[in-house]
Structure formats: C-alpha cells, structure tokens
Amino acid sequence: MAVPKSKVSKQRRNKRRSSVWKLETPGVTTCPKCGAFRLPHRMCKNCMTYKGHEFGKVETTAEAK
C-alpha cells in the first residue's frame, strides 16, 4: 500500500484543488476613433483617447537615417 512521504498541509491541498489560478483571457474591444485593439474601460494607447476625450499627444518616433 502506498504511503505519502510527508503530510500535505490543508493550505497546499486547497491551493491545488482551487480553480482560481485558471485565468480567463480579457475581453478585447476596438477603439471607436482609430480602430486599434484595447482593453475595455481603458484609454487607447494608440490615439490616447477615452470616451471621446484626449489625454495627451501621440508621440511619433523619428526614423533613423
């Protein structure tokens, strides 16, 4: 008969049995202004807008010569 080498604590046992660590993928929406993908209820990183308000200017990177 198999005997465990050491006792498994209640916390370790319950952690293994829980399904909290199985994360779901977040829902992704598109920005109404530029059409880029973004998370819901967050500012668009592409055009820096949220609910029609602008929160800064989009920095353009200069191309290397």
VEXKOL-366536 format. One record per residue: residue number from 1; x, y, z of N, C-alpha, C in turn. Coordinates in Angstrom, 2 decimals, decimal comma. Example, Ala and Ser with C-alpha at 12.3 -4.5 7.8 and 13.67 -1.06 7.14 Angstrom:
BEGIN
pos: 1 | n.xx: 13,19 | n.yy: -5,69 | n.zz: 7,80 | ca.xx: 12,30 | ca.yy: -4,50 | ca.zz: 7,80 | c.xx: 13,20 | c.yy: -3,30 | c.zz: 7,80;
pos: 2 | n.xx: 12,85 | n.yy: -2,25 | n.zz: 7,08 | ca.xx: 13,67 | ca.yy: -1,06 | ca.zz: 7,14 | c.xx: 12,90 | c.yy: 0,03 | c.zz: 7,87;
! end
This chain:
BEGIN
pos: 1 | n.xx: 0,84 | n.yy: -1,18 | n.zz: 0,00 | ca.xx: 0,00 | ca.yy: 0,00 | ca.zz: 0,00 | c.xx: 0,89 | c.yy: 1,26 | c.zz: 0,00;
pos: 2 | n.xx: 0,53 | n.yy: 2,23 | n.zz: -0,82 | ca.xx: 1,34 | ca.yy: 3,44 | ca.zz: -0,92 | c.xx: 1,11 | c.yy: 4,36 | c.zz: 0,27;
pos: 3 | n.xx: 2,20 | n.yy: 4,88 | n.zz: 0,78 | ca.xx: 2,13 | ca.yy: 5,79 | ca.zz: 1,92 | c.xx: 2,83 | c.yy: 7,08 | c.zz: 1,52;
pos: 4 | n.xx: 2,20 | n.yy: 8,26 | n.zz: 1,75 | ca.xx: 2,85 | ca.yy: 9,52 | ca.zz: 1,39 | c.xx: 4,09 | c.yy: 9,76 | c.zz: 2,25;
pos: 5 | n.xx: 5,11 | n.yy: 10,39 | n.zz: 1,65 | ca.xx: 6,36 | ca.yy: 10,63 | ca.zz: 2,37 | c.xx: 6,21 | c.yy: 11,71 | c.zz: 3,43;
pos: 6 | n.xx: 5,33 | n.yy: 12,68 | n.zz: 3,20 | ca.xx: 5,11 | ca.yy: 13,73 | ca.zz: 4,20 | c.xx: 3,68 | c.yy: 14,22 | c.zz: 4,10;
pos: 7 | n.xx: 3,24 | n.yy: 14,85 | n.zz: 5,18 | ca.xx: 1,87 | ca.yy: 15,34 | ca.zz: 5,23 | c.xx: 1,70 | c.yy: 16,55 | c.zz: 4,31;
pos: 8 | n.xx: 0,60 | n.yy: 16,57 | n.zz: 3,59 | ca.xx: 0,26 | ca.yy: 17,72 | ca.zz: 2,75 | c.xx: -0,64 | c.yy: 18,62 | c.zz: 3,58;
pos: 9 | n.xx: -0,21 | n.yy: 19,86 | n.zz: 3,76 | ca.xx: -0,98 | ca.yy: 20,78 | ca.zz: 4,60 | c.xx: -2,32 | c.yy: 21,13 | c.zz: 3,96;
pos: 10 | n.xx: -3,22 | n.yy: 21,62 | n.zz: 4,77 | ca.xx: -4,56 | ca.yy: 21,99 | ca.zz: 4,26 | c.xx: -4,46 | c.yy: 23,10 | c.zz: 3,23;
pos: 11 | n.xx: -3,55 | n.yy: 24,03 | n.zz: 3,47 | ca.xx: -3,40 | ca.yy: 25,15 | ca.zz: 2,55 | c.xx: -2,90 | c.yy: 24,68 | c.zz: 1,19;
pos: 12 | n.xx: -1,89 | n.yy: 23,80 | n.zz: 1,19 | ca.xx: -1,35 | ca.yy: 23,29 | ca.zz: -0,07 | c.xx: -2,39 | c.yy: 22,45 | c.zz: -0,80;
pos: 13 | n.xx: -3,12 | n.yy: 21,63 | n.zz: -0,06 | ca.xx: -4,15 | ca.yy: 20,80 | ca.zz: -0,66 | c.xx: -5,25 | c.yy: 21,65 | c.zz: -1,27;
pos: 14 | n.xx: -5,69 | n.yy: 22,68 | n.zz: -0,56 | ca.xx: -6,77 | ca.yy: 23,54 | ca.zz: -1,06 | c.xx: -6,31 | c.yy: 24,39 | c.zz: -2,24;
pos: 15 | n.xx: -5,03 | n.yy: 24,79 | n.zz: -2,23 | ca.xx: -4,49 | ca.yy: 25,55 | ca.zz: -3,37 | c.xx: -4,52 | c.yy: 24,71 | c.zz: -4,65;
pos: 16 | n.xx: -4,18 | n.yy: 23,46 | n.zz: -4,50 | ca.xx: -4,16 | ca.yy: 22,58 | ca.zz: -5,65 | c.xx: -5,58 | c.yy: 22,33 | c.zz: -6,19;
pos: 17 | n.xx: -6,54 | n.yy: 22,24 | n.zz: -5,30 | ca.xx: -7,91 | ca.yy: 21,93 | ca.zz: -5,70 | c.xx: -8,66 | c.yy: 23,16 | c.zz: -6,24;
pos: 18 | n.xx: -8,18 | n.yy: 24,35 | n.zz: -5,94 | ca.xx: -8,90 | ca.yy: 25,56 | ca.zz: -6,35 | c.xx: -8,75 | c.yy: 25,79 | c.zz: -7,84;
pos: 19 | n.xx: -9,66 | n.yy: 26,54 | n.zz: -8,38 | ca.xx: -9,60 | ca.yy: 26,87 | ca.zz: -9,81 | c.xx: -9,34 | c.yy: 28,36 | c.zz: -10,00;
pos: 20 | n.xx: -8,85 | n.yy: 29,04 | n.zz: -8,96 | ca.xx: -8,60 | ca.yy: 30,48 | ca.zz: -9,03 | c.xx: -7,45 | c.yy: 30,79 | c.zz: -9,98;
pos: 21 | n.xx: -6,46 | n.yy: 29,90 | n.zz: -10,04 | ca.xx: -5,28 | ca.yy: 30,16 | ca.zz: -10,85 | c.xx: -5,53 | c.yy: 30,02 | c.zz: -12,33;
pos: 22 | n.xx: -6,69 | n.yy: 29,47 | n.zz: -12,71 | ca.xx: -7,02 | ca.yy: 29,33 | ca.zz: -14,12 | c.xx: -7,65 | c.yy: 30,63 | c.zz: -14,60;
pos: 23 | n.xx: -6,84 | n.yy: 31,50 | n.zz: -15,16 | ca.xx: -7,30 | ca.yy: 32,81 | ca.zz: -15,58 | c.xx: -7,93 | c.yy: 32,75 | c.zz: -16,96;
pos: 24 | n.xx: -8,92 | n.yy: 33,60 | n.zz: -17,17 | ca.xx: -9,55 | ca.yy: 33,73 | ca.zz: -18,47 | c.xx: -8,88 | c.yy: 34,86 | c.zz: -19,23;
pos: 25 | n.xx: -8,97 | n.yy: 34,82 | n.zz: -20,53 | ca.xx: -8,40 | ca.yy: 35,90 | ca.zz: -21,32 | c.xx: -9,32 | c.yy: 37,12 | c.zz: -21,23;
pos: 26 | n.xx: -8,76 | n.yy: 38,31 | n.zz: -21,13 | ca.xx: -9,60 | ca.yy: 39,51 | ca.zz: -21,03 | c.xx: -10,31 | c.yy: 39,80 | c.zz: -22,34;
pos: 27 | n.xx: -11,48 | n.yy: 40,40 | n.zz: -22,24 | ca.xx: -12,21 | ca.yy: 40,79 | ca.zz: -23,43 | c.xx: -11,53 | c.yy: 41,98 | c.zz: -24,09;
pos: 28 | n.xx: -11,36 | n.yy: 41,91 | n.zz: -25,37 | ca.xx: -10,68 | ca.yy: 42,98 | ca.zz: -26,10 | c.xx: -11,70 | c.yy: 43,67 | c.zz: -26,99;
pos: 29 | n.xx: -11,70 | n.yy: 45,01 | n.zz: -26,97 | ca.xx: -12,59 | ca.yy: 45,80 | ca.zz: -27,81 | c.xx: -11,76 | c.yy: 46,62 | c.zz: -28,77;
pos: 30 | n.xx: -12,43 | n.yy: 47,27 | n.zz: -29,69 | ca.xx: -11,72 | ca.yy: 48,14 | ca.zz: -30,62 | c.xx: -12,00 | c.yy: 49,60 | c.zz: -30,27;
pos: 31 | n.xx: -11,04 | n.yy: 50,44 | n.zz: -30,52 | ca.xx: -11,18 | ca.yy: 51,87 | ca.zz: -30,25 | c.xx: -12,12 | c.yy: 52,46 | c.zz: -31,29;
pos: 32 | n.xx: -13,12 | n.yy: 53,25 | n.zz: -30,87 | ca.xx: -14,03 | ca.yy: 53,83 | ca.zz: -31,85 | c.xx: -13,38 | c.yy: 54,88 | c.zz: -32,74;
pos: 33 | n.xx: -12,28 | n.yy: 55,48 | n.zz: -32,28 | ca.xx: -11,65 | ca.yy: 56,53 | ca.zz: -33,06 | c.xx: -10,66 | c.yy: 55,97 | c.zz: -34,08;
pos: 34 | n.xx: -9,74 | n.yy: 55,12 | n.zz: -33,63 | ca.xx: -8,69 | ca.yy: 54,65 | ca.zz: -34,53 | c.xx: -8,83 | c.yy: 53,19 | c.zz: -34,92;
pos: 35 | n.xx: -9,65 | n.yy: 52,43 | n.zz: -34,21 | ca.xx: -9,87 | ca.yy: 51,03 | ca.zz: -34,55 | c.xx: -8,84 | c.yy: 50,07 | c.zz: -34,00;
pos: 36 | n.xx: -7,94 | n.yy: 50,55 | n.zz: -33,16 | ca.xx: -6,92 | ca.yy: 49,67 | ca.zz: -32,57 | c.xx: -7,55 | c.yy: 48,83 | c.zz: -31,45;
pos: 37 | n.xx: -6,97 | n.yy: 47,68 | n.zz: -31,17 | ca.xx: -7,45 | ca.yy: 46,84 | ca.zz: -30,09 | c.xx: -7,03 | c.yy: 47,42 | c.zz: -28,75;
pos: 38 | n.xx: -7,94 | n.yy: 47,38 | n.zz: -27,77 | ca.xx: -7,65 | ca.yy: 47,87 | ca.zz: -26,42 | c.xx: -8,52 | c.yy: 47,14 | c.zz: -25,43;
pos: 39 | n.xx: -8,18 | n.yy: 47,22 | n.zz: -24,14 | ca.xx: -8,99 | ca.yy: 46,62 | ca.zz: -23,10 | c.xx: -10,18 | c.yy: 47,53 | c.zz: -22,80;
pos: 40 | n.xx: -11,32 | n.yy: 46,96 | n.zz: -22,40 | ca.xx: -12,48 | ca.yy: 47,80 | ca.zz: -22,12 | c.xx: -12,25 | c.yy: 48,68 | c.zz: -20,89;
pos: 41 | n.xx: -12,85 | n.yy: 49,85 | n.zz: -20,89 | ca.xx: -12,79 | ca.yy: 50,83 | ca.zz: -19,80 | c.xx: -11,37 | c.yy: 51,33 | c.zz: -19,56;
pos: 42 | n.xx: -10,57 | n.yy: 51,36 | n.zz: -20,61 | ca.xx: -9,20 | ca.yy: 51,87 | ca.zz: -20,50 | c.xx: -8,88 | c.yy: 52,76 | c.zz: -21,70;
pos: 43 | n.xx: -7,91 | n.yy: 53,63 | n.zz: -21,49 | ca.xx: -7,52 | ca.yy: 54,56 | ca.zz: -22,54 | c.xx: -6,83 | c.yy: 53,80 | c.zz: -23,68;
pos: 44 | n.xx: -7,08 | n.yy: 54,25 | n.zz: -24,89 | ca.xx: -6,42 | ca.yy: 53,66 | ca.zz: -26,06 | c.xx: -4,99 | c.yy: 54,17 | c.zz: -26,10;
pos: 45 | n.xx: -4,04 | n.yy: 53,24 | n.zz: -26,15 | ca.xx: -2,63 | ca.yy: 53,63 | ca.zz: -26,16 | c.xx: -2,19 | c.yy: 54,13 | c.zz: -27,52;
pos: 46 | n.xx: -2,98 | n.yy: 53,83 | n.zz: -28,54 | ca.xx: -2,61 | ca.yy: 54,23 | ca.zz: -29,90 | c.xx: -2,93 | c.yy: 55,70 | c.zz: -30,15;
pos: 47 | n.xx: -4,15 | n.yy: 56,13 | n.zz: -29,78 | ca.xx: -4,54 | ca.yy: 57,52 | ca.zz: -30,05 | c.xx: -4,76 | c.yy: 58,34 | c.zz: -28,78;
pos: 48 | n.xx: -4,51 | n.yy: 57,74 | n.zz: -27,61 | ca.xx: -4,59 | ca.yy: 58,43 | ca.zz: -26,30 | c.xx: -5,96 | c.yy: 59,05 | c.zz: -26,04;
pos: 49 | n.xx: -7,06 | n.yy: 58,34 | n.zz: -26,36 | ca.xx: -8,40 | ca.yy: 58,83 | ca.zz: -26,10 | c.xx: -9,17 | c.yy: 57,84 | c.zz: -25,25;
pos: 50 | n.xx: -10,17 | n.yy: 58,37 | n.zz: -24,54 | ca.xx: -11,10 | ca.yy: 57,53 | ca.zz: -23,78 | c.xx: -12,43 | c.yy: 58,26 | c.zz: -23,72;
pos: 51 | n.xx: -13,47 | n.yy: 57,63 | n.zz: -24,20 | ca.xx: -14,83 | ca.yy: 58,19 | ca.zz: -24,24 | c.xx: -14,85 | c.yy: 59,55 | c.zz: -24,93;
pos: 52 | n.xx: -14,11 | n.yy: 59,70 | n.zz: -26,00 | ca.xx: -14,12 | ca.yy: 60,92 | ca.zz: -26,78 | c.xx: -13,24 | c.yy: 62,04 | c.zz: -26,26;
pos: 53 | n.xx: -12,54 | n.yy: 61,83 | n.zz: -25,16 | ca.xx: -11,66 | ca.yy: 62,85 | ca.zz: -24,60 | c.xx: -10,21 | c.yy: 62,46 | c.zz: -24,88;
pos: 54 | n.xx: -9,40 | n.yy: 63,45 | n.zz: -25,25 | ca.xx: -7,99 | ca.yy: 63,21 | ca.zz: -25,50 | c.xx: -7,19 | c.yy: 63,47 | c.zz: -24,23;
pos: 55 | n.xx: -6,23 | n.yy: 62,61 | n.zz: -23,94 | ca.xx: -5,45 | ca.yy: 62,71 | ca.zz: -22,71 | c.xx: -3,97 | c.yy: 62,90 | c.zz: -22,98;
pos: 56 | n.xx: -3,63 | n.yy: 63,41 | n.zz: -24,11 | ca.xx: -2,24 | ca.yy: 63,67 | ca.zz: -24,43 | c.xx: -2,02 | c.yy: 63,55 | c.zz: -25,92;
pos: 57 | n.xx: -0,83 | n.yy: 63,87 | n.zz: -26,32 | ca.xx: -0,49 | ca.yy: 63,79 | ca.zz: -27,73 | c.xx: 0,23 | c.yy: 62,48 | c.zz: -28,00;
pos: 58 | n.xx: 0,01 | n.yy: 61,94 | n.zz: -29,17 | ca.xx: 0,68 | ca.yy: 60,72 | ca.zz: -29,58 | c.xx: 2,07 | c.yy: 61,10 | c.zz: -30,04;
pos: 59 | n.xx: 3,07 | n.yy: 60,47 | n.zz: -29,40 | ca.xx: 4,46 | ca.yy: 60,77 | ca.zz: -29,77 | c.xx: 4,84 | c.yy: 59,94 | c.zz: -30,98;
pos: 60 | n.xx: 5,33 | n.yy: 60,61 | n.zz: -32,00 | ca.xx: 5,78 | ca.yy: 59,89 | ca.zz: -33,19 | c.xx: 7,29 | c.yy: 59,72 | c.zz: -33,09;
pos: 61 | n.xx: 7,76 | n.yy: 58,55 | n.zz: -33,43 | ca.xx: 9,19 | ca.yy: 58,30 | ca.zz: -33,37 | c.xx: 9,84 | c.yy: 58,69 | c.zz: -34,69;
pos: 62 | n.xx: 10,95 | n.yy: 59,35 | n.zz: -34,60 | ca.xx: 11,68 | ca.yy: 59,77 | ca.zz: -35,80 | c.xx: 12,44 | c.yy: 58,57 | c.zz: -36,36;
pos: 63 | n.xx: 12,40 | n.yy: 58,41 | n.zz: -37,67 | ca.xx: 13,07 | ca.yy: 57,28 | ca.zz: -38,29 | c.xx: 14,58 | c.yy: 57,54 | c.zz: -38,32;
pos: 64 | n.xx: 15,32 | n.yy: 56,48 | n.zz: -38,09 | ca.xx: 16,79 | ca.yy: 56,59 | ca.zz: -38,11 | c.xx: 17,29 | c.yy: 56,71 | c.zz: -39,53;
pos: 65 | n.xx: 18,33 | n.yy: 57,55 | n.zz: -39,73 | ca.xx: 18,87 | ca.yy: 57,76 | ca.zz: -41,06 | c.xx: 19,92 | c.yy: 56,75 | c.zz: -41,40;
! end
